[in-house]
Amino acid sequence: MNRAVKLILAAALVLLLSGCYDYSEPDEKAWVLAMGLDKGRQNKLTVTAVIAVPKNIAGGGGGQPASGGGGAGGNFFTISMEAPTLLSTLELLDSVVDRRVDLSHTKWFVFSRELAEQGIAGYFAPISRFYQFRRSSYIVVCQERAEDFLAKGVPKLEDNVGKYFELMQRGWRYTEFIPFDSFHQFYLKSESPGVEPVAMLASLNRKAPVFESNSPKPKGWYYAGRIPRRGGGPVEVMGGAVFRKGKMVGILNGDQVGVQKMFFDTFRRTIVDVPDPKHPGRYIIVDVKPRQKPEVEVQIVDGYPQISVDLKLEGDIISIQSGENYTTPDRLHIVEQAVERILLKDINDTVAKSQELETDFLGFGLHAKKLFRTWPEWEEYRWDEKYPGAQIAVNVDYKVRRVGLVHEMAPLR
Amino acid sequence: MMSWPKAMLKYLLYQKPKSIPSVYQSGIEDKLEEAAPQPSGSGGKEPGRKPEAKEHGKPTDGTGGKKPRKRVARQRNKTGSPVREKFVGKVAENQSIDEILQNKVKLVYDLEENRRVLAKIFRVPQNKDAVLRSLTIGTDPPVKALLVFIDGITNSQVQNLAVLQPLMLISGLFDRSMDEQPGANGGTAFYKDLFDRVKEALVPANQVSTADNYARIVDDVLNGNSALLIDGFNQAILLETKGWQYRSVGTPQVEAVIRGPQEGFTEQIRVNTSLIRKIIHLPSLVTEFIKVGGASPMQCAVMYLDDLANPDLVHEVKRRLESIQADYTQVTGLMEQLIEDAPFALVPQVLATERPDRVAANLLEGHVAIVVDGSPFVMVVPATFFSLMQSPEDAYVRWPFGSFARLIRYAGLFLALLLPAHYVAIVAYHQEFIPTDLLLAMTGSREKVPFPSIVEVLIMELSFELIREAGVRIPGTVGTTLGIVGALILGQAAVAANIVSPILIIVVAVTALGSFSIPNYTFSLSIRVLRFIYIFLASVLGLLGIMVGFFVHVGLMVSLKSFGVPFIAPAAPVTRKNQDYFMRGAEWQQEIRPDYLDPLKRRRQPRISRGWTGPAGRKGDSGPQ
């Protein structure tokens, strides 16, 4: 053995120093799919962990498919523990769960509304430093205690509750009711002046549905915990929780979340029921998609911002209940104006709400920022104080692109 | 002993480049420095070290202060061995025969003496293969002669019709007709002497030469020729009578293609060279025979295009072959190991192929082919990484499909090399990479498996290697058994027994498919071995280990040379690339020969090779008027 070989061996040994020696099999870890935080009963917090039971999900080694259902002895179980902080629960959990608890597949961080209204910045901001933590997970605010929400939220369609969480959240792509802000956006928005985050709002189904009155209401009028329904899974996700300075200050209903997404260009599509201008009580149903990014102009006049927004949207006619022939080019504008009218109402409601809450969750501050040359100047301006006094004018431009599969429809006789 | 920092400095500090006699001599830069007189006293200890005296391919460590490794070769030849003492007479006899051959002892005039010496050399009468046939040449007066040949490797029909019949029967006829010719002044005037006359007129064999020493006769006779010795002459006539049994030309066994020639090389060197020459009809195609070691002169042929191949490359190939001193080099695989640049590297450094069309295509690029007698594989040098990953079929199908096949093959290479390692690394260290659904499925299926993932992987990979090795060695008649047993081990049974998790079966199967997609068998072997190194690295260091291993691996490959050509040639070092190194370009784009070969002619076809695309046919005539 000559010197060269010895040197190579020595170099190979040096390589071993850089290893992290955390070899662990996946079946030696307990995969936490969601964490819940409540106000503590005996300590500062009650932390709930949803831990997957892989052998039930995968159907064991034999290969037979997993049995449906779940609940007790099912595809996951929850543990709630009293702890001073979120991460110290990881230690406590290891004394109950035989496998090492791992957060790297956590999908949801669920805060109870009670805790959120007291302020959650102190809980979620520090965990972004932790390596197991994924910034692609989501912040969810639930109307009741998070431990109940997670323990009872057994999905109907999925075996894997983690997939259920992911798919629920992925609804932001095809419905306007679910906000887009992942933990990463949520964190950035909380940290930056001039914009505030919106978290997903979720709730367990109530025991008995609440039906208030049968007057016509827009479909996005509801939010989680208030959806009038019977049947379905225990969990509902709709609307958003508005935060200011890490504290929850209000609730957005489904339509308002849609408007918030339009302003951030994360709005993909929605269906709007438009009252037929010629046939009261009948609806024209259209599809709405963004045509361009929203154009936001901010001016500062007399120390207060003046904001004008141009929203350009487009879409198809899905259905015309009355059978009135709006589909000729010279009559399309009737539909377009009706859609613009109803969208504008939603938008104005939302803008008014944001000013009422004194919370710029629509992100106008991001557009105002460019008016200031330096960061101290921008901070000096104190956007959050000036925003409630801002004048905001929104212009909506909707174009019908396609009128659907029926041509020159005649009303039913 | 502390001179290794000095040796390291050599690489760190700028050194003025020295002129290099031939770029194809690999490691010549180091050798030049060694050859230069060394300043310290320790270097002068070995005055006999000359660069050309070194064995090629054997890395001589360039550390000047190192003691010359003195191999104490015991002189056992003379005394000491009981066997040699017992048969001392036989040893002496063998030595005398070797001396006759080595000293190139000349023939004598006396036929009986020549016969006695040849009988001694060929160990007649014990050796029944060697035949010493006495005959009389039917001239006037008759002359005694001796025909020497080896039975079985000569064509007896040729011998009968073209040698014995003319000598014994027709020679007399011819004799008379010559005499009758007026003005010819008899036969003796037309030819110098009887020997000349026999050679010129009496043996109608197609190749005839003369020899004046025993060594030459022995060489030729061992190659299937016949030697004719005539009484009274100290020369012999060597007649071409070769004729032995060999496998006929068949389809290639290892490198099968669908579209393309279905001919493969055989074990007969002359057939192999003719298969190449059959494709390249060029007078500049040169076949040089090189005597390698103690083998026969027709053992090894070097083929190249004289007007194309770089003469430095040809010279280097010949230099390496001529310098080989080895016992048994009848197979390409053995010869390859003696001429390759880096014997400790895991990758093959010559391209061994059994397809004449592939050799021809390479010769036309400026490569050099080495044909070895007794082996159906021909070596093409220099070889690069990209040539090892190519299949002749890439060129025979249209270029999009050829390129696609290559992409698939490179994907297969990476899968075969890295997939099991990645499985181990990700499962054991980087579970956050895995989609949650898959992770839970994997975790669930592993619940009852008692081993860690690394053991699982090793079990499956080793059993796969076992099946593969057994599959090669298994006799054909029981071959079907292997499939059944292999499918049981690698299939559902291992999963059902909770030895391995089901997903691993997929990993092993994909790895196997990937390694079978590598077209070069030797290269595939190296990937098989390296896979285990990567698995080990992954199990110790995770993806970091794979990364470090890959870095070292690529570094080693880049530093490798095959006959002076860097192994990853057109890519590193970056040189001018043609349209056929990674992807396969269209046929009309293949305009230049590989830059790293530095051929005498660079351009292989004009810029417009499809003349009909130009206005009115740029190249050809305007057609029928």
Chai-1 contact restraints between the chains, C-beta under 6 A:
chainA,res_idxA,chainB,res_idxB,connection_type,confidence,min_distance_angstrom,max_distance_angstrom,comment,restraint_id
A,G19,B,V540,contact,1.0,0.0,6.0,A-B,restraint_1
A,G19,B,L541,contact,1.0,0.0,6.0,A-B,restraint_2
A,Y23,B,A428,contact,1.0,0.0,6.0,A-B,restraint_3
A,E25,B,P452,contact,1.0,0.0,6.0,A-B,restraint_4
A,P26,B,Q431,contact,1.0,0.0,6.0,A-B,restraint_5
A,P26,B,M442,contact,1.0,0.0,6.0,A-B,restraint_6
A,P26,B,T443,contact,1.0,0.0,6.0,A-B,restraint_7
A,D27,B,T443,contact,1.0,0.0,6.0,A-B,restraint_8
A,D27,B,R446,contact,1.0,0.0,6.0,A-B,restraint_9
A,D27,B,E447,contact,1.0,0.0,6.0,A-B,restraint_10
A,A52,B,L440,contact,1.0,0.0,6.0,A-B,restraint_11
A,P54,B,L440,contact,1.0,0.0,6.0,A-B,restraint_12
A,P54,B,T443,contact,1.0,0.0,6.0,A-B,restraint_13
A,P54,B,G444,contact,1.0,0.0,6.0,A-B,restraint_14
A,K55,B,G444,contact,1.0,0.0,6.0,A-B,restraint_15
A,K55,B,E447,contact,1.0,0.0,6.0,A-B,restraint_16
A,I57,B,L440,contact,1.0,0.0,6.0,A-B,restraint_17
A,I57,B,G444,contact,1.0,0.0,6.0,A-B,restraint_18
A,A58,B,A441,contact,1.0,0.0,6.0,A-B,restraint_19
A,A58,B,G444,contact,1.0,0.0,6.0,A-B,restraint_20
A,A58,B,S445,contact,1.0,0.0,6.0,A-B,restraint_21
A,G61,B,S445,contact,1.0,0.0,6.0,A-B,restraint_22
A,G61,B,K448,contact,1.0,0.0,6.0,A-B,restraint_23
A,G61,B,N498,contact,1.0,0.0,6.0,A-B,restraint_24
A,S104,B,E432,contact,1.0,0.0,6.0,A-B,restraint_25
A,H105,B,T436,contact,1.0,0.0,6.0,A-B,restraint_26
A,N160,B,D437,contact,1.0,0.0,6.0,A-B,restraint_27
A,N160,B,L440,contact,1.0,0.0,6.0,A-B,restraint_28
A,G162,B,T436,contact,1.0,0.0,6.0,A-B,restraint_29
A,K163,B,D437,contact,1.0,0.0,6.0,A-B,restraint_30
